[in-house]
């Protein structure tokens, strides 16, 4: 009946799945709304020729079910929407979930806008994560993300960037952290370098492999890591770039 009502080539529809002990799917189309439950969800997806699906996680209790569901259906999952409220949120399960999504080598949006005004877009495996306008609460958790590069869009006067500069120390970075570069995109304002702690301004010029000649930059040295920070303008955007050397175990 679904196949007759929704021709696969003509019909336009949206699908949402709530993975729980009893998962259910809701289909929105020009014909109306249809809801189905286990064990029919997989059959419905097959009939609809594996459409783009938004996976909805309703509370922390559904995270484990969502992880397994996304792993199984990653070929048709387009977006992950986490529903909760700020008072009850725990970043531990969320970080675990995000890191498992990264390992799936797929582009998945992790939308937490209903909680703290934050939208994470996971782009391609462990290469890069885009974090769009995150809340300052999330800053300490950056280093626990399993990615080599984090790009952060600071849409308002650069509160997040200034908080990072004012509080950043090498001790924040765990030895197991994969992060090699953080880029803050500033849509408004300039970088306030007076907030920067524990760094020294370098007197040498820097030839960066991506951004070219950098005349002014700051560096932070440690026995196991070196970090440089600089401001640059690239593709019409003002950027704070933080390059981080991989962890080098000190000689015993």
Backbone as CSV, one residue per row, in Angstrom:
resi,resn,N_x,N_y,N_z,CA_x,CA_y,CA_z,C_x,C_y,C_z
1,UNK,0.830,-1.202,0.000,0.000,0.000,0.000,0.868,1.256,0.000
2,UNK,1.954,1.236,0.753,2.839,2.399,0.787,3.454,2.622,-0.588
3,UNK,3.872,1.515,-1.231,4.518,1.626,-2.518,3.562,2.197,-3.557
4,UNK,2.277,1.838,-3.485,1.301,2.361,-4.417,1.022,3.837,-4.153
5,UNK,1.024,4.223,-2.892,0.684,5.606,-2.539,1.850,6.557,-2.759
6,UNK,3.088,6.052,-2.657,4.259,6.891,-2.777,5.173,6.388,-3.892
7,UNK,4.880,6.773,-5.129,5.762,6.355,-6.230,7.189,6.812,-5.965
8,UNK,8.139,5.899,-6.105,9.505,6.170,-5.663,10.169,7.305,-6.430
9,UNK,9.783,7.548,-7.691,10.465,8.559,-8.485,9.791,9.930,-8.408
10,UNK,8.495,9.973,-8.166,7.800,11.244,-8.169,7.594,11.838,-6.777
11,UNK,7.315,11.014,-5.814,6.922,11.518,-4.494,8.093,12.161,-3.767
12,UNK,7.804,13.256,-3.067,8.794,13.897,-2.201,8.335,13.733,-0.772
13,UNK,9.228,13.256,0.083,8.843,12.999,1.457,10.052,13.118,2.365
14,UNK,9.768,13.337,3.631,10.801,13.387,4.663,10.552,12.243,5.636
15,UNK,11.640,11.676,6.139,11.519,10.555,7.064,12.279,10.851,8.353
16,UNK,11.631,10.561,9.466,12.290,10.655,10.768,12.136,9.318,11.487
17,UNK,13.228,8.897,12.128,13.190,7.654,12.893,13.583,7.959,14.334
18,UNK,12.813,7.422,15.281,13.128,7.507,16.702,13.626,6.135,17.156
19,UNK,14.956,5.929,17.284,15.462,4.603,17.701,15.318,4.430,19.215
20,UNK,14.491,3.513,19.608,14.325,3.161,21.020,14.169,1.651,21.103
21,UNK,13.759,1.154,22.247,13.514,-0.286,22.355,12.488,-0.713,21.320
22,UNK,11.508,0.142,21.098,10.555,-0.055,19.995,10.683,1.180,19.103
23,UNK,11.454,1.057,18.027,11.688,2.200,17.145,10.452,2.489,16.309
24,UNK,10.305,3.740,15.923,9.223,4.046,14.993,9.678,5.090,13.987
25,UNK,9.019,5.112,12.847,9.351,6.008,11.741,8.130,6.845,11.424
26,UNK,8.374,8.100,11.084,7.289,8.982,10.661,7.659,9.535,9.290
27,UNK,6.741,9.404,8.348,6.962,9.830,6.970,6.048,11.015,6.665
28,UNK,6.643,12.087,6.180,5.887,13.281,5.805,5.932,13.402,4.281
29,UNK,4.760,13.470,3.664,4.705,13.594,2.214,3.511,14.460,1.829
30,UNK,3.369,14.708,0.526,2.235,15.502,0.056,0.919,14.739,0.204
31,UNK,1.027,13.463,0.535,-0.174,12.665,0.752,-0.603,12.660,2.210
32,UNK,0.211,13.207,3.078,-0.100,13.203,4.504,1.045,12.626,5.319
33,UNK,0.746,12.162,6.513,1.742,11.630,7.437,1.436,10.163,7.717
34,UNK,2.492,9.362,7.682,2.354,7.938,7.999,3.335,7.590,9.118
35,UNK,2.908,6.798,10.082,3.771,6.351,11.174,3.798,4.827,11.206
36,UNK,5.008,4.275,11.314,5.164,2.829,11.406,6.065,2.466,12.565
37,UNK,5.933,1.239,13.074,6.696,0.793,14.235,7.443,-0.502,13.905
38,UNK,8.398,-0.844,14.805,9.073,-2.127,14.671,8.012,-3.231,14.657
39,UNK,8.246,-4.310,13.871,9.441,-4.614,13.070,9.343,-4.126,11.628
40,UNK,8.463,-3.170,11.349,8.220,-2.756,9.968,9.108,-1.617,9.479
41,UNK,9.914,-1.021,10.369,10.691,0.157,9.982,11.647,-0.156,8.831
42,UNK,12.411,-1.226,8.939,13.375,-1.562,7.887,12.673,-1.841,6.562
43,UNK,11.530,-2.481,6.628,10.779,-2.778,5.401,10.289,-1.488,4.750
44,UNK,9.831,-0.555,5.564,9.350,0.724,5.031,10.494,1.474,4.352
45,UNK,11.659,1.473,4.985,12.819,2.162,4.405,13.201,1.532,3.073
46,UNK,13.154,0.220,3.005,13.477,-0.469,1.756,12.473,-0.131,0.661
47,UNK,11.203,-0.101,1.005,10.165,0.228,0.032,10.342,1.641,-0.503
48,UNK,10.768,2.540,0.356,10.962,3.941,-0.045,12.327,4.176,-0.691
49,UNK,13.041,3.090,-1.020,14.342,3.154,-1.696,15.379,3.909,-0.875
50,UNK,15.395,3.654,0.431,16.399,4.189,1.345,16.523,5.716,1.236
51,UNK,15.493,6.425,1.643,15.495,7.891,1.539,16.399,8.516,2.599
52,UNK,16.750,9.811,2.436,17.498,10.504,3.496,16.680,10.537,4.786
53,UNK,17.291,10.147,5.891,16.550,10.001,7.148,17.170,10.862,8.227
54,UNK,16.324,11.514,8.993,16.763,12.230,10.189,16.501,11.322,11.389
55,UNK,17.556,11.031,12.153,17.433,10.189,13.336,17.251,11.094,14.550
56,UNK,16.186,10.882,15.288,15.862,11.716,16.437,16.173,10.953,17.719
57,UNK,17.027,11.548,18.563,17.366,10.941,19.850,16.614,11.709,20.922
58,UNK,15.651,11.085,21.510,14.798,11.742,22.499,15.287,11.385,23.898
59,UNK,16.277,12.142,24.404,16.814,11.898,25.740,18.011,10.975,25.727
60,UNK,18.779,11.003,26.810,20.015,10.230,26.896,19.774,8.732,26.840
61,UNK,18.615,8.280,27.302,18.332,6.853,27.311,18.278,6.231,25.931
62,UNK,18.103,7.053,24.894,17.989,6.527,23.529,19.319,6.520,22.788
63,UNK,20.392,7.016,23.420,21.668,7.152,22.724,22.205,5.811,22.254
64,UNK,22.194,4.804,23.118,22.735,3.487,22.750,21.968,2.894,21.572
65,UNK,20.636,2.986,21.620,19.832,2.478,20.497,20.156,3.252,19.222
66,UNK,20.368,4.573,19.359,20.653,5.396,18.188,21.998,5.037,17.566
67,UNK,22.999,4.783,18.401,24.315,4.403,17.888,24.209,3.153,17.021
68,UNK,23.526,2.124,17.531,23.393,0.879,16.773,22.574,1.080,15.505
69,UNK,21.519,1.919,15.608,20.655,2.143,14.448,21.415,2.882,13.350
70,UNK,22.179,3.921,13.734,22.930,4.688,12.748,24.011,3.829,12.101
71,UNK,24.675,2.974,12.882,25.682,2.085,12.305,25.077,1.189,11.235
72,UNK,23.897,0.674,11.511,23.244,-0.253,10.583,22.730,0.459,9.336
73,UNK,22.252,1.706,9.490,21.584,2.407,8.393,22.348,3.647,7.945
74,UNK,23.658,3.651,8.140,24.417,4.868,7.854,24.321,5.296,6.399
75,UNK,24.021,4.378,5.491,23.928,4.703,4.075,22.753,5.629,3.769
76,UNK,21.774,5.726,4.669,20.641,6.608,4.394,20.396,7.634,5.500
77,UNK,21.265,7.677,6.515,21.110,8.674,7.578,21.710,9.991,7.111
78,UNK,20.912,11.043,7.125,21.361,12.358,6.701,21.689,13.259,7.882
79,UNK,20.919,13.132,8.951,21.057,14.071,10.059,20.679,13.389,11.360
80,UNK,21.342,13.800,12.435,21.028,13.301,13.766,20.577,14.481,14.613
81,UNK,19.419,14.378,15.204,18.864,15.448,16.023,18.745,14.966,17.454
82,UNK,19.446,15.638,18.361,19.423,15.252,19.774,18.448,16.164,20.511
83,UNK,17.446,15.574,21.141,16.449,16.329,21.892,16.667,16.113,23.376
84,UNK,16.774,17.179,24.123,16.921,17.106,25.565,16.681,18.500,26.103
85,UNK,17.043,18.734,27.356,17.015,20.095,27.877,18.303,20.338,28.639
86,UNK,18.673,21.610,28.748,19.975,21.970,29.291,20.181,21.469,30.711
87,UNK,19.135,21.419,31.493,19.278,21.035,32.901,19.700,19.585,33.060
88,UNK,19.283,18.736,32.123,19.539,17.307,32.293,20.653,16.778,31.401
89,UNK,21.258,17.656,30.582,22.215,17.168,29.597,23.524,16.709,30.256
90,UNK,24.078,15.626,29.729,25.383,15.133,30.157,26.224,14.959,28.906
91,UNK,27.399,15.595,28.863,28.195,15.568,27.651,28.923,14.247,27.450
92,UNK,29.032,13.412,28.487,29.724,12.140,28.331,29.124,11.262,27.250
93,UNK,27.833,10.894,27.357,27.213,10.071,26.308,27.197,10.760,24.952
94,UNK,27.056,12.092,24.951,27.021,12.812,23.684,28.378,12.730,22.986
95,UNK,29.472,12.924,23.734,30.802,12.816,23.143,31.066,11.421,22.612
96,UNK,30.666,10.428,23.375,30.832,9.044,22.917,30.091,8.824,21.606
97,UNK,28.880,9.371,21.535,28.066,9.207,20.337,28.689,9.938,19.144
98,UNK,29.122,11.191,19.360,29.741,11.956,18.287,30.982,11.244,17.763
99,UNK,31.826,10.757,18.671,33.058,10.091,18.254,32.774,8.815,17.478
100,UNK,31.719,8.112,17.812,31.367,6.917,17.048,30.833,7.294,15.669
101,UNK,30.131,8.425,15.582,29.666,8.882,14.274,30.851,9.257,13.379
102,UNK,31.865,9.870,13.975,33.048,10.256,13.209,33.680,9.033,12.549
103,UNK,33.711,7.924,13.271,34.347,6.709,12.765,33.576,6.090,11.601
104,UNK,32.338,6.518,11.372,31.530,5.925,10.302,31.861,6.483,8.925
105,UNK,32.734,7.498,8.873,33.154,8.053,7.590,31.974,8.546,6.764
106,UNK,31.091,9.303,7.407,29.927,9.833,6.721,29.659,11.249,7.200
107,UNK,29.011,12.042,6.356,28.632,13.398,6.753,27.308,13.323,7.504
108,UNK,27.357,13.672,8.777,26.161,13.621,9.615,26.073,14.896,10.436
109,UNK,24.931,15.530,10.417,24.726,16.714,11.238,24.198,16.301,12.600
110,UNK,24.803,16.869,13.614,24.397,16.581,14.991,23.857,17.884,15.553
111,UNK,22.545,17.997,15.593,21.888,19.265,15.902,21.461,19.284,17.360
112,UNK,22.070,20.210,18.131,21.700,20.379,19.532,21.119,21.762,19.760
113,UNK,20.588,22.346,18.697,20.110,23.713,18.778,19.000,23.913,19.790
114,UNK,18.205,22.892,20.053,17.102,23.024,21.001,17.598,23.040,22.438
115,UNK,18.880,22.668,22.639,19.403,22.628,23.998,20.226,23.875,24.302
116,UNK,21.290,24.063,23.534,22.238,25.121,23.891,22.661,25.948,22.693
117,UNK,21.839,26.010,21.660,22.177,26.829,20.518,23.405,26.349,19.782
118,UNK,23.610,25.057,19.699,24.824,24.528,19.089,24.472,23.551,17.977
119,UNK,25.212,23.642,16.896,25.013,22.718,15.781,26.373,22.168,15.376
120,UNK,26.525,20.873,15.434,27.766,20.231,15.014,27.535,19.563,13.671
121,UNK,28.436,19.783,12.739,28.360,19.096,11.459,29.613,18.254,11.331
122,UNK,29.440,16.959,11.350,30.574,16.031,11.273,30.855,15.751,9.811
123,UNK,32.031,16.138,9.349,32.350,16.055,7.933,33.481,15.066,7.721
124,UNK,33.159,13.920,7.186,34.157,12.988,6.713,35.098,12.406,7.744
125,UNK,34.738,11.353,8.373,35.643,10.561,9.198,36.342,11.412,10.244
126,UNK,37.659,11.192,10.391,38.427,11.846,11.440,39.218,13.038,10.916
127,UNK,38.832,13.570,9.765,39.594,14.660,9.169,39.179,16.027,9.702
128,UNK,37.880,16.299,9.780,37.454,17.637,10.173,36.050,17.624,10.755
129,UNK,35.864,18.457,11.789,34.542,18.689,12.356,34.258,20.182,12.287
130,UNK,33.084,20.529,11.803,32.638,21.912,11.816,31.670,22.093,12.974
131,UNK,31.948,23.059,13.852,31.065,23.359,14.977,30.520,24.761,14.766
132,UNK,29.237,24.829,14.502,28.611,26.094,14.143,28.040,26.769,15.377
133,UNK,28.662,27.886,15.770,28.179,28.719,16.863,27.953,27.946,18.152
134,UNK,28.980,27.276,18.675,28.787,26.468,19.885,28.625,27.320,21.133
135,UNK,28.045,26.717,22.138,27.941,27.353,23.441,29.288,27.242,24.155
136,UNK,29.609,28.209,24.999,30.894,28.204,25.708,31.038,26.990,26.621
137,UNK,29.926,26.385,27.016,29.975,25.204,27.877,30.757,24.071,27.234
138,UNK,30.803,24.060,25.921,31.401,22.938,25.202,32.919,23.067,25.045
139,UNK,33.496,24.232,25.362,34.928,24.463,25.133,35.820,23.369,25.727
140,UNK,35.649,22.978,27.004,36.561,21.968,27.570,36.489,20.606,26.876
141,UNK,35.427,20.372,26.083,35.239,19.056,25.465,35.823,18.980,24.057
142,UNK,36.293,20.124,23.504,36.876,20.103,22.161,37.949,19.039,22.032
143,UNK,38.823,18.968,23.048,40.011,18.120,22.955,39.681,16.637,22.972
144,UNK,38.470,16.270,23.339,38.093,14.854,23.418,37.399,14.364,22.154
145,UNK,37.285,15.232,21.157,36.694,14.825,19.890,37.737,14.110,19.036
146,UNK,37.349,13.001,18.442,38.289,12.186,17.668,38.406,12.696,16.237
147,UNK,39.042,13.867,16.109,39.247,14.448,14.795,40.561,15.208,14.791
148,UNK,41.145,15.359,13.617,42.427,16.059,13.515,42.246,17.576,13.424
149,UNK,41.092,17.987,12.942,40.883,19.415,12.708,39.479,19.807,13.165
150,UNK,39.390,20.918,13.892,38.099,21.457,14.318,37.974,22.874,13.787
151,UNK,36.884,23.136,13.102,36.588,24.489,12.609,35.368,24.998,13.367
152,UNK,35.510,26.150,14.011,34.461,26.690,14.867,33.995,28.017,14.301
153,UNK,32.692,28.148,14.074,32.123,29.400,13.584,31.610,30.192,14.778
154,UNK,32.233,31.334,15.037,31.850,32.220,16.139,31.033,33.360,15.531
155,UNK,29.709,33.202,15.536,28.846,34.084,14.749,28.628,35.461,15.358
156,UNK,28.751,35.594,16.640,28.499,36.859,17.302,29.829,37.508,17.660
157,UNK,29.825,38.726,18.239,31.119,39.248,18.704,31.882,38.133,19.390
158,UNK,33.173,37.964,19.087,33.868,36.686,19.346,34.015,36.320,20.814
159,UNK,32.892,36.075,21.456,32.927,35.678,22.862,33.657,34.351,23.047
160,UNK,33.319,33.377,22.206,33.917,32.054,22.351,35.428,32.116,22.107
161,UNK,35.827,32.834,21.060,37.239,32.956,20.735,38.006,33.624,21.870
162,UNK,37.431,34.679,22.429,38.113,35.373,23.522,38.172,34.511,24.781
163,UNK,37.130,33.732,25.034,37.173,32.817,26.176,38.258,31.769,25.976
164,UNK,38.394,31.294,24.742,39.443,30.312,24.444,40.827,30.928,24.676
165,UNK,41.041,32.130,24.159,42.333,32.785,24.323,42.643,33.055,25.791
166,UNK,41.612,33.407,26.559,41.822,33.740,27.960,42.058,32.542,28.856
167,UNK,41.682,31.370,28.400,41.802,30.200,29.267,42.664,29.082,28.742
168,UNK,43.163,29.207,27.496,43.869,28.100,26.860,45.245,27.870,27.474
169,UNK,45.519,26.632,27.849,46.849,26.204,28.271,47.108,24.819,27.684
170,UNK,48.369,24.466,27.551,48.706,23.149,27.003,48.217,22.019,27.890
171,UNK,48.040,22.310,29.163,47.562,21.260,30.065,46.128,20.855,29.756
172,UNK,45.420,21.692,28.965,44.057,21.343,28.571,44.035,20.148,27.614
173,UNK,45.141,19.962,26.883,45.182,18.954,25.824,45.695,17.637,26.379
174,UNK,44.862,16.643,26.384,45.262,15.327,26.860,46.249,14.691,25.882
175,UNK,47.085,13.812,26.391,48.072,13.144,25.538,47.419,12.383,24.394
176,UNK,46.220,11.876,24.610,45.547,11.062,23.599,44.797,11.905,22.568
177,UNK,44.755,13.237,22.739,44.006,14.090,21.822,44.567,14.001,20.409
178,UNK,43.658,13.903,19.420,44.052,13.838,18.020,44.141,15.220,17.375
179,UNK,43.692,16.255,18.068,43.560,17.569,17.472,44.920,18.119,17.051
180,UNK,45.042,18.478,15.768,46.258,19.081,15.245,46.037,20.529,14.816
181,UNK,44.762,20.902,14.650,44.485,22.277,14.262,43.072,22.666,14.682
182,UNK,42.963,23.896,15.222,41.664,24.491,15.509,41.587,25.816,14.768
183,UNK,40.469,26.050,14.102,40.272,27.292,13.358,38.978,27.939,13.839
184,UNK,39.078,29.170,14.294,37.905,29.943,14.691,37.572,30.921,13.566
185,UNK,36.375,30.803,12.998,35.902,31.762,12.003,35.146,32.871,12.724
186,UNK,35.610,34.107,12.575,34.972,35.240,13.238,34.112,36.002,12.240
187,UNK,32.814,36.041,12.493,31.922,36.774,11.607,31.821,38.246,11.997
188,UNK,32.127,38.559,13.256,32.108,39.945,13.716,33.324,40.197,14.605
189,UNK,33.832,41.442,14.557,34.890,41.830,15.481,36.256,41.315,15.086
190,UNK,37.255,41.709,15.872,38.633,41.291,15.659,39.126,40.516,16.875
191,UNK,40.238,39.860,16.697,40.809,39.067,17.779,41.443,39.990,18.817
192,UNK,41.097,39.784,20.047,41.647,40.566,21.152,42.826,39.796,21.746
193,UNK,44.031,40.096,21.240,45.197,39.342,21.666,45.580,39.619,23.116
194,UNK,45.050,40.684,23.708,45.368,40.963,25.116,44.797,39.901,26.036
195,UNK,43.839,39.112,25.544,43.270,38.033,26.354,44.177,36.803,26.399
196,UNK,45.135,36.737,25.478,45.970,35.535,25.344,46.899,35.366,26.538
197,UNK,46.916,34.162,27.084,47.798,33.849,28.209,48.841,32.815,27.796
198,UNK,49.956,32.829,28.504,50.961,31.769,28.412,51.587,31.613,27.033
199,UNK,51.519,32.652,26.208,52.135,32.591,24.891,53.072,33.777,24.711
200,UNK,54.080,33.603,23.862,55.018,34.678,23.561,54.891,35.046,22.088
201,UNK,54.968,36.350,21.846,54.938,36.823,20.467,56.276,36.523,19.804
202,UNK,56.232,35.923,18.628,57.463,35.564,17.932,57.977,36.745,17.121
203,UNK,59.276,36.867,17.048,59.901,37.926,16.266,60.256,37.441,14.857
204,UNK,60.028,36.182,14.568,60.388,35.611,13.278,59.164,35.554,12.367
205,UNK,59.419,35.525,11.076,58.338,35.347,10.111,58.031,33.864,9.987
206,UNK,56.792,33.584,9.587,56.354,32.196,9.456,55.803,31.982,8.052
207,UNK,56.274,30.944,7.396,55.725,30.561,6.095,54.830,29.364,6.307
208,UNK,53.524,29.619,6.307,52.569,28.553,6.601,52.225,27.802,5.314
209,UNK,52.114,26.472,5.347,51.840,25.696,4.122,50.483,25.987,3.501
210,UNK,49.529,26.505,4.285,48.194,26.781,3.749,47.952,28.279,3.589
211,UNK,48.331,29.065,4.603,47.970,30.486,4.630,49.102,31.412,4.201
212,UNK,50.229,30.851,3.789,51.313,31.665,3.265,52.099,32.373,4.354
213,UNK,52.576,33.580,4.025,53.451,34.319,4.942,52.649,34.918,6.092
214,UNK,53.055,34.594,7.303,52.422,35.122,8.521,53.438,36.017,9.211
215,UNK,53.119,37.311,9.318,54.078,38.270,9.884,54.027,38.338,11.399
216,UNK,52.889,38.000,11.977,52.745,38.099,13.424,52.061,36.848,13.954
217,UNK,52.721,36.186,14.880,52.109,35.010,15.473,52.649,34.813,16.881
218,UNK,51.963,33.960,17.630,52.323,33.688,19.014,52.599,32.202,19.156
219,UNK,53.483,31.860,20.065,53.812,30.448,20.224,53.854,30.061,21.694
220,UNK,53.556,28.795,21.904,53.553,28.207,23.233,54.352,26.912,23.143
221,UNK,55.437,26.823,23.868,56.302,25.647,23.801,56.156,24.804,25.052
222,UNK,56.275,23.511,24.830,56.206,22.558,25.935,57.115,21.397,25.556
223,UNK,57.543,20.617,26.534,58.445,19.514,26.255,57.832,18.507,25.294
224,UNK,56.518,18.386,25.279,55.876,17.364,24.451,55.061,17.934,23.291
225,UNK,54.828,19.243,23.263,54.031,19.858,22.187,54.517,21.280,21.918
226,UNK,54.266,21.741,20.705,54.447,23.137,20.355,53.160,23.634,19.694
227,UNK,52.760,24.852,20.035,51.532,25.432,19.512,51.831,26.818,18.983
228,UNK,51.282,27.151,17.805,51.364,28.516,17.294,49.949,29.018,17.034
229,UNK,49.740,30.305,17.278,48.447,30.935,17.076,48.657,32.189,16.235
230,UNK,47.787,32.407,15.256,47.903,33.616,14.441,46.549,33.970,13.840
231,UNK,46.438,35.240,13.454,45.245,35.731,12.771,45.548,35.827,11.287
232,UNK,44.577,35.427,10.472,44.749,35.535,9.029,43.397,35.790,8.387
233,UNK,43.430,36.216,7.132,42.201,36.449,6.365,42.233,35.501,5.173
234,UNK,41.211,34.691,5.062,41.200,33.638,4.039,39.772,33.464,3.536
235,UNK,39.602,33.497,2.205,38.276,33.363,1.585,37.279,34.368,2.163
236,UNK,37.742,35.591,2.414,36.864,36.633,2.912,36.500,36.516,4.381
237,UNK,37.192,35.636,5.115,36.878,35.423,6.524,38.091,35.753,7.388
238,UNK,37.812,36.266,8.597,38.859,36.461,9.587,38.977,35.191,10.410
239,UNK,40.195,34.657,10.516,40.402,33.382,11.186,41.422,33.515,12.310
240,UNK,41.152,32.839,13.411,42.179,32.547,14.406,42.579,31.099,14.184
241,UNK,43.833,30.883,13.839,44.327,29.537,13.550,45.213,29.087,14.702
242,UNK,44.962,27.889,15.196,45.759,27.298,16.265,46.329,25.984,15.736
243,UNK,47.626,25.968,15.457,48.292,24.755,14.975,48.950,24.051,16.152
244,UNK,48.705,22.753,16.282,49.167,21.987,17.435,49.974,20.792,16.942
245,UNK,51.201,20.682,17.413,51.998,19.512,17.054,51.426,18.271,17.722
246,UNK,51.513,17.111,17.068,51.102,15.866,17.731,51.918,15.629,18.993
247,UNK,51.347,14.886,19.894,52.010,14.621,21.173,53.290,13.821,20.955
248,UNK,54.352,14.277,21.592,55.634,13.570,21.569,55.979,13.189,22.997
249,UNK,56.074,11.908,23.254,56.375,11.462,24.616,57.756,11.930,25.024
250,UNK,57.881,12.539,26.201,59.202,12.984,26.668,60.136,11.815,26.898
251,UNK,61.421,12.061,26.712,62.411,11.002,26.949,62.401,10.597,28.414
252,UNK,62.436,9.305,28.654,62.425,8.806,30.035,63.850,8.784,30.599
